[in-house]
Amino acid sequence: MRTSIVIIISFVLCTCSKKSDDTAVDHVDATGAAADTVATAEIPYESLFVLDTYLVEETVDPAEVQSVFTGCAVIVVPSDEQTEEMIKEYGEDDFFTMADDAGYYQSMAMELLDSLKVATVSAEKPYIRLLGSGDTWTLNFRRKGLPGWNIVFFHQEKVPEVVPAIEVTAERIKEYFEMDDL
């Protein structure tokens, strides 16, 4: 069922038409300040999967925050704005190839998570707040220049991990979520 939902979401995102307005719209965060617009080329690849890259220190509008209280894998897909930006940056053909690949690896990761009984939560708001036993992390996956597709492993007793879908393995899931071999 989850795989079907991911495929449908990926298809909908891929078939969205580009707005005819060619003017760039600056992303503004909940405080009204312009969001960080660091280009992807300026962020080293290794940093794209480091938690600190996504941490938000400033106060954000609670209406823009999705809170996660239990251990799970948070599934992030591009917002409409991110999709439009990627189409502009890469062109439609390359974007659709990239979206197809990302959707495939993300659905494979979700199937693996499901088979190991790890709950998944879809990121529905611009900010994700992970509430652990001793710490809280507020993450922004919607900043320009960051990957549109992500998976975040979250366990209340551990620091969350941002994991590229292609690197999600049974061993990595079991290690992070402290599972015995099934």
RODO-2510 file (C-alpha; in nm, 4 decimals, decimal comma):
residues 182
     n   res          X          Y          Z
     1     m     0,0000     0,0000     0,0000
     2     r     0,2749     0,2455     0,0966
     3     t     0,4645     0,1696    -0,2217
     4     s     0,1539     0,2508    -0,4242
     5     i     0,1164     0,5824    -0,2443
     6     v     0,4806     0,6736    -0,3089
     7     i     0,4475     0,5831    -0,6757
     8     i     0,1298     0,7884    -0,7069
     9     i     0,2890     1,0873    -0,5301
    10     s     0,5977     1,0598    -0,7513
    11     f     0,3802     1,0409    -1,0611
    12     v     0,1763     1,3454    -0,9551
    13     l     0,4920     1,5431    -0,8843
    14     c     0,6409     1,4405    -1,2159
    15     t     0,3324     1,5338    -1,4145
    16     c     0,2807     1,8733    -1,2532
    17     s     0,2994     2,1402    -1,5172
    18     k     0,5400     2,4266    -1,4890
    19     k     0,3778     2,7610    -1,4092
    20     s     0,3716     2,9911    -1,7075
    21     d     0,5030     3,2790    -1,4956
    22     d     0,8778     3,2896    -1,5564
    23     t     0,9498     3,5241    -1,2670
    24     a     1,1416     3,3693    -0,9832
    25     v     0,9614     3,3614    -0,6508
    26     d     1,1865     3,3969    -0,3496
    27     h     1,1108     3,1515    -0,0711
    28     v     1,0340     3,3309     0,2510
    29     d     1,0434     3,1478     0,5804
    30     a     0,7773     3,1718     0,8498
    31     t     0,9470     3,4708     1,0123
    32     g     0,9293     3,6679     0,6878
    33     a     1,3044     3,6548     0,6283
    34     a     1,4367     3,5251     0,2992
    35     a     1,5343     3,1625     0,3271
    36     d     1,8918     3,0513     0,2712
    37     t     1,9541     3,0376    -0,1023
    38     v     2,2852     2,8562    -0,1115
    39     a     2,3258     2,6854    -0,4481
    40     t     2,3728     2,3084    -0,4572
    41     a     2,7186     2,3485    -0,6111
    42     e     2,8294     2,5397    -0,3002
    43     i     2,7285     2,2608    -0,0609
    44     p     2,9700     1,9675    -0,0617
    45     y     2,7964     1,6374    -0,1376
    46     e     2,8961     1,4911     0,2001
    47     s     2,7147     1,7784     0,3761
    48     l     2,3868     1,6976     0,2031
    49     f     2,3424     1,4041     0,4400
    50     v     2,4680     1,5679     0,7605
    51     l     2,2045     1,6661     1,0155
    52     d     2,3604     2,0087     1,0821
    53     t     2,2912     2,1098     0,7205
    54     y     1,9163     2,0973     0,7930
    55     l     1,9026     2,2302     1,1502
    56     v     1,7063     2,5493     1,2122
    57     e     1,8110     2,7646     1,5056
    58     e     1,5607     3,0498     1,4700
    59     t     1,2023     3,0381     1,5932
    60     v     0,9553     2,9279     1,3265
    61     d     0,5789     2,9615     1,3000
    62     p     0,4263     2,6574     1,4766
    63     a     0,1728     2,6247     1,1930
    64     e     0,4664     2,5469     0,9592
    65     v     0,6062     2,2700     1,1830
    66     q     0,5217     1,8998     1,1777
    67     s     0,6170     1,7328     1,5052
    68     v     0,7299     1,3721     1,5281
    69     f     0,7243     1,2101     1,8714
    70     t     0,7913     0,8427     1,7995
    71     g     1,0692     0,6465     1,6361
    72     c     1,0248     0,6248     1,2604
    73     a     1,1712     0,7060     0,9225
    74     v     1,0593     1,0462     0,7954
    75     i     1,0065     1,0411     0,4196
    76     v     1,0699     1,3722     0,2429
    77     v     0,9660     1,4429    -0,1156
    78     p     1,0023     1,7742    -0,2995
    79     s     0,7454     2,0466    -0,2461
    80     d     0,5780     2,2045    -0,5484
    81     e     0,8216     2,4968    -0,5243
    82     q     1,1224     2,2645    -0,5122
    83     t     0,9872     2,0708    -0,8101
    84     e     0,9531     2,3915    -1,0120
    85     e     1,3049     2,5018    -0,9157
    86     m     1,4523     2,1662    -1,0185
    87     i     1,2728     2,1765    -1,3535
    88     k     1,4159     2,5245    -1,4130
    89     e     1,7645     2,4197    -1,3033
    90     y     1,7907     2,0818    -1,4772
    91     g     1,5309     2,1021    -1,7555
    92     e     1,2241     1,8834    -1,7841
    93     d     1,3910     1,5739    -1,9307
    94     d     1,6692     1,5580    -1,6721
    95     f     1,4284     1,6407    -1,3899
    96     f     1,1914     1,3586    -1,4854
    97     t     1,4831     1,1143    -1,5083
    98     m     1,6055     1,2290    -1,1672
    99     a     1,2527     1,2105    -1,0188
   100     d     1,2037     0,8609    -1,1598
   101     d     1,5332     0,7406    -1,0100
   102     a     1,4667     0,9078    -0,6744
   103     g     1,1144     0,7674    -0,6616
   104     y     1,2430     0,4184    -0,7350
   105     y     1,5088     0,4239    -0,4622
   106     q     1,2743     0,5864    -0,2125
   107     s     1,0023     0,3266    -0,2758
   108     m     1,2587     0,0461    -0,2372
   109     a     1,3731     0,1997     0,0921
   110     m     1,0122     0,2276     0,2104
   111     e     0,9461    -0,1363     0,1257
   112     l     1,2519    -0,2375     0,3260
   113     l     1,1490    -0,0177     0,6215
   114     d     0,7994    -0,1673     0,6086
   115     s     0,9334    -0,5234     0,5960
   116     l     1,1377    -0,4504     0,9100
   117     k     0,8320    -0,2966     1,0805
   118     v     0,9769     0,0548     1,0996
   119     a     0,7027     0,3160     1,0923
   120     t     0,7233     0,5853     0,8258
   121     v     0,5923     0,9409     0,8386
   122     s     0,5598     1,1646     0,5330
   123     a     0,6902     1,5189     0,5719
   124     e     0,3892     1,7393     0,5095
   125     k     0,5072     2,0785     0,6342
   126     p     0,8153     2,2901     0,5607
   127     y     0,9718     2,2179     0,9003
   128     i     1,0003     1,8872     1,0829
   129     r     1,0502     1,8882     1,4614
   130     l     1,1853     1,5619     1,6002
   131     l     1,1194     1,5322     1,9737
   132     g     1,3632     1,2959     2,1415
   133     s     1,3927     1,1994     2,5068
   134     g     1,6547     1,4626     2,5818
   135     d     1,6853     1,6736     2,2669
   136     t     1,4695     1,8355     2,0034
   137     w     1,5737     1,8972     1,6431
   138     t     1,3941     2,1307     1,4031
   139     l     1,4840     2,0582     1,0422
   140     n     1,4206     2,2456     0,7180
   141     f     1,4303     2,0272     0,4073
   142     r     1,2837     2,3007     0,1848
   143     r     1,5860     2,5308     0,1595
   144     k     1,7074     2,5989    -0,1892
   145     g     2,0043     2,3878    -0,2872
   146     l     1,9161     2,0850    -0,0747
   147     p     1,7985     1,7514    -0,2143
   148     g     1,4230     1,7240    -0,2615
   149     w     1,4181     1,3574    -0,1616
   150     n     1,5425     1,2492     0,1791
   151     i     1,4890     0,9902     0,4476
   152     v     1,5535     1,0672     0,8133
   153     f     1,5964     0,7901     1,0666
   154     f     1,4609     0,9016     1,4043
   155     h     1,4851     0,7199     1,7368
   156     q     1,3976     0,9116     2,0563
   157     e     1,7228     0,8068     2,2252
   158     k     1,9565     0,8909     1,9348
   159     v     2,0640     1,1761     1,7117
   160     p     1,8603     1,1582     1,3878
   161     e     2,0367     1,0524     1,0677
   162     v     1,9732     1,1869     0,7178
   163     v     2,0122     0,8915     0,4833
   164     p     2,0057     0,8907     0,1029
   165     a     1,7464     0,6353    -0,0101
   166     i     2,0043     0,4493    -0,2175
   167     e     2,2021     0,3802     0,1028
   168     v     1,9113     0,2368     0,3034
   169     t     1,9936    -0,1258     0,3759
   170     a     1,8532    -0,3802     0,6202
   171     e     2,1806    -0,3677     0,8124
   172     r     2,1737     0,0111     0,8418
   173     i     1,8097     0,0094     0,9558
   174     k     1,8740    -0,2630     1,2127
   175     e     2,1836    -0,0862     1,3429
   176     y     2,0186     0,2552     1,3800
   177     f     1,6925     0,1277     1,5282
   178     e     1,8781    -0,1269     1,7451
   179     m     1,6947    -0,4299     1,6114
   180     d     1,7833    -0,7908     1,6619
   181     d     1,8098    -1,0021     1,3502
   182     l     1,4618    -1,0997     1,2394
***
